[in-house]
């Protein structure tokens, strides 16, 4: 559920999106096996046409019909000079206007 908080004269919109899926790394490994860490898988998932739904019988599950959501989100966030955190498994990726950094929780 989106949350709007007001800090003085600044307006900030916070979106939290969560699911109980299998995780980015496990999902990415269906098409790109051998991901070393959750952090590496998240970094790969923000590239165009990498993540998405993999399948062959349903037109909405074609690899070439998905996989740009995180890429577009990352670009929008950077152009808006905003920040986004992607957390999956024990990996965390921080997208900011200046850079993209990651870390792994132990």
SVG drawing of the C-alpha trace seen along z (x, -y; Angstrom):
<svg xmlns="http://www.w3.org/2000/svg" viewBox="-2 -24 31 48">
<polyline fill="none" stroke="black" stroke-width="0.4" points="0.0,0.0 1.5,-3.4 2.3,-5.7 2.6,-9.5 4.6,-11.3 5.2,-15.0 8.4,-16.3 8.4,-20.1 8.2,-21.6 9.2,-18.3 6.7,-15.8 7.8,-12.2 5.9,-9.3 7.0,-5.9 5.9,-2.7 6.4,0.7 5.8,3.6 6.1,7.1 5.2,10.7 5.8,14.2 7.3,15.5 10.4,17.7 12.8,14.8 14.7,13.0 17.8,15.3 15.8,18.5 13.6,17.0 16.6,15.7 18.4,19.1 15.6,20.7 17.1,18.9 20.5,17.8 21.8,20.7 24.7,20.2 24.0,16.9 26.5,16.5 24.4,14.5 21.1,12.8 22.8,9.4 24.3,10.5 20.9,11.8 19.2,8.5 21.8,6.6 21.1,8.9 17.4,8.5 17.4,4.7 18.8,5.2 16.3,5.2 14.6,8.4 16.3,10.5 13.7,11.1 10.1,11.8 7.9,14.9 9.5,17.8 7.4,20.2 6.4,21.3 2.7,22.0 1.1,18.8 1.7,15.6 1.9,13.7 4.7,16.0 7.0,15.5 10.5,14.4 10.4,11.7 7.1,10.4 8.4,9.7 11.4,8.7 11.5,4.9 9.6,4.0 12.6,3.6 14.6,2.0 11.9,-0.6 11.4,-1.2 15.2,-1.7 15.3,-4.2 12.2,-6.1 13.7,-6.3 17.0,-7.6 15.4,-10.3 13.2,-11.4 16.3,-11.8 14.7,-9.4 15.9,-6.2 14.7,-2.6 15.7,0.4 15.2,3.9 15.5,6.6 15.3,10.3 16.7,13.2 19.8,11.9 20.6,9.4 19.9,5.6 20.3,3.2 20.0,-0.5 19.3,-2.5 20.0,-6.3 20.4,-9.1 24.2,-8.8 24.8,-5.0 23.6,-1.5 25.1,0.2 24.5,3.6 25.2,5.6 24.6,9.1 23.2,9.8 24.9,12.6"/>
</svg>
